[in-house]
Amino acid sequence: MHVLFEKGEASQLNPDRIKRLEDVGFIWKAKGDDLQVKVELIRKKEQGTKRWNQRYTEMCAYKAKHGHCLVPKVYEENRLLSSW
């Protein structure tokens, strides 16, 4: 993932690089904390991707068990799957 900065220049920041920098004590400070906001956006996108992949795996398991992807709204085994 690349983040565009003020002059349209792409950053090479990604979740792994952010973690590696923080592991060595890097502190996110920039003009008006713009960089910190961009780092948070990267993290949120990564979390969203992980959640999607998790639900996808759960849906595949549901289909393997039930033969279809029509999860009932009141599916007790996984309530989040029915709204996905």
Buried (B, 14 or more C-beta within 10 A) or exposed (E): EEBEBEEEEEBEBBBEEBEEBEEEEEEBEEEEEEBEEBBEEBEEBBEEEEEEEEBEEBBEEBEEEEEEEEBEEEBEEBEEBEEE
